[in-house]
Amino acid sequence: MRQDELAGVAGVGVRLIVDIEAGKPTAQIGKILHVLAILGCSIDIFEPGERKRLG
């Protein structure tokens, strides 16, 4: 998927997609999570020392 296509589907600007891909540290987390959800991805956050078992 091209950057402009993803931006259109997610309802965000192309600049945000470029910033996410570049690893910009100040990108808005809410928008990043929304783009990830559009892509079918998610993020799990664990407490320090906690590890999720794979499998």
PyRosetta script that sets phi, psi and omega in degrees:
from pyrosetta import init, pose_from_sequence

init()
pose = pose_from_sequence("MRQDELAGVAGVGVRLIVDIEAGKPTAQIGKILHVLAILGCSIDIFEPGERKRLG")
pose.set_psi(1, 134.6)
pose.set_omega(1, 178.4)
pose.set_phi(2, -76.3)
pose.set_psi(2, 158.3)
pose.set_omega(2, -179.5)
pose.set_phi(3, -57.6)
pose.set_psi(3, -43.6)
pose.set_omega(3, -178.6)
pose.set_phi(4, -67.5)
pose.set_psi(4, -32.6)
pose.set_omega(4, 177.6)
pose.set_phi(5, -68.0)
pose.set_psi(5, -45.9)
pose.set_omega(5, 179.1)
pose.set_phi(6, -62.8)
pose.set_psi(6, -43.7)
pose.set_omega(6, 178.5)
pose.set_phi(7, -58.7)
pose.set_psi(7, -43.1)
pose.set_omega(7, 179.6)
pose.set_phi(8, -64.1)
pose.set_psi(8, -45.5)
pose.set_omega(8, 179.9)
pose.set_phi(9, -65.1)
pose.set_psi(9, -39.1)
pose.set_omega(9, -177.3)
pose.set_phi(10, -83.2)
pose.set_psi(10, -12.9)
pose.set_omega(10, -179.5)
pose.set_phi(11, 73.0)
pose.set_psi(11, 32.0)
pose.set_omega(11, 178.0)
pose.set_phi(12, -125.2)
pose.set_psi(12, 171.3)
pose.set_omega(12, 178.7)
pose.set_phi(13, -79.7)
pose.set_psi(13, 154.7)
pose.set_omega(13, 176.7)
pose.set_phi(14, -59.8)
pose.set_psi(14, -35.5)
pose.set_omega(14, -180.0)
pose.set_phi(15, -56.3)
pose.set_psi(15, -39.6)
pose.set_omega(15, 178.8)
pose.set_phi(16, -63.6)
pose.set_psi(16, -43.6)
pose.set_omega(16, 179.6)
pose.set_phi(17, -62.0)
pose.set_psi(17, -43.1)
pose.set_omega(17, 177.3)
pose.set_phi(18, -60.8)
pose.set_psi(18, -45.0)
pose.set_omega(18, 179.9)
pose.set_phi(19, -63.0)
pose.set_psi(19, -41.7)
pose.set_omega(19, 178.3)
pose.set_phi(20, -61.3)
pose.set_psi(20, -47.9)
pose.set_omega(20, -179.3)
pose.set_phi(21, -63.0)
pose.set_psi(21, -31.8)
pose.set_omega(21, -179.2)
pose.set_phi(22, -82.6)
pose.set_psi(22, -7.5)
pose.set_omega(22, -179.9)
pose.set_phi(23, 76.0)
pose.set_psi(23, 29.4)
pose.set_omega(23, -179.6)
pose.set_phi(24, -58.5)
pose.set_psi(24, 122.5)
pose.set_omega(24, -174.5)
pose.set_phi(25, -70.7)
pose.set_psi(25, -14.4)
pose.set_omega(25, -177.5)
pose.set_phi(26, -105.0)
pose.set_psi(26, 12.2)
pose.set_omega(26, 177.5)
pose.set_phi(27, -64.7)
pose.set_psi(27, 144.9)
pose.set_omega(27, -176.1)
pose.set_phi(28, -72.3)
pose.set_psi(28, 122.4)
pose.set_omega(28, -174.6)
pose.set_phi(29, -61.3)
pose.set_psi(29, -37.8)
pose.set_omega(29, 179.5)
pose.set_phi(30, -61.2)
pose.set_psi(30, -43.1)
pose.set_omega(30, 179.1)
pose.set_phi(31, -69.2)
pose.set_psi(31, -37.4)
pose.set_omega(31, 177.8)
pose.set_phi(32, -62.8)
pose.set_psi(32, -45.2)
pose.set_omega(32, 179.0)
pose.set_phi(33, -62.4)
pose.set_psi(33, -37.0)
pose.set_omega(33, 177.7)
pose.set_phi(34, -64.0)
pose.set_psi(34, -46.0)
pose.set_omega(34, 178.9)
pose.set_phi(35, -61.8)
pose.set_psi(35, -42.7)
pose.set_omega(35, 177.5)
pose.set_phi(36, -60.7)
pose.set_psi(36, -40.8)
pose.set_omega(36, 178.8)
pose.set_phi(37, -63.8)
pose.set_psi(37, -40.2)
pose.set_omega(37, 176.5)
pose.set_phi(38, -59.6)
pose.set_psi(38, -36.4)
pose.set_omega(38, -179.9)
pose.set_phi(39, -82.5)
pose.set_psi(39, -2.8)
pose.set_omega(39, 179.8)
pose.set_phi(40, 83.7)
pose.set_psi(40, 19.9)
pose.set_omega(40, -179.1)
pose.set_phi(41, -108.2)
pose.set_psi(41, 162.2)
pose.set_omega(41, 175.0)
pose.set_phi(42, -146.7)
pose.set_psi(42, 166.9)
pose.set_omega(42, 178.7)
pose.set_phi(43, -125.6)
pose.set_psi(43, 133.6)
pose.set_omega(43, 174.1)
pose.set_phi(44, -106.2)
pose.set_psi(44, 134.5)
pose.set_omega(44, 179.2)
pose.set_phi(45, -115.3)
pose.set_psi(45, 128.4)
pose.set_omega(45, -177.5)
pose.set_phi(46, -115.9)
pose.set_psi(46, 154.5)
pose.set_omega(46, 174.3)
pose.set_phi(47, -67.6)
pose.set_psi(47, 154.1)
pose.set_omega(47, 178.5)
pose.set_phi(48, -53.3)
pose.set_psi(48, 134.2)
pose.set_omega(48, 179.7)
pose.set_phi(49, 84.7)
pose.set_psi(49, -12.3)
pose.set_omega(49, 180.0)
pose.set_phi(50, -88.1)
pose.set_psi(50, 135.5)
pose.set_omega(50, 178.4)
pose.set_phi(51, -130.1)
pose.set_psi(51, 138.2)
pose.set_omega(51, 177.1)
pose.set_phi(52, -87.4)
pose.set_psi(52, 133.8)
pose.set_omega(52, 176.9)
pose.set_phi(53, -79.7)
pose.set_psi(53, 130.2)
pose.set_omega(53, 177.6)
pose.set_phi(54, -85.1)
pose.set_psi(54, 143.2)
pose.set_omega(54, 175.4)
pose.set_phi(55, 104.8)
pose.dump_pdb("model.pdb")
